Amino acid sequence: MKGGYESLVWIRDKNGKEYACYADDLKGKIRTKEELTEEEKAQCTDVSELVGTERW
């Protein structure tokens, strides 16, 4: 079940861009966005879209 902030994990791509994903949507231990399956990538949100900047 998806919850609030405590249910999120934060991952980065090879360029350092951050993404928020629900832990329940990820299968196993993920270190970078490049390690995600296409299905998992579709469930993550680009943090810069949420706060309007590349880095926050």
Summary of the structure (lengths in Angstrom):
residues: 56
radius of gyration: 10.8
end to end distance: 27.5
largest distance: 30.5
contacts: 125
relative contact order: 0.24
helix: 36%
strand: 23%
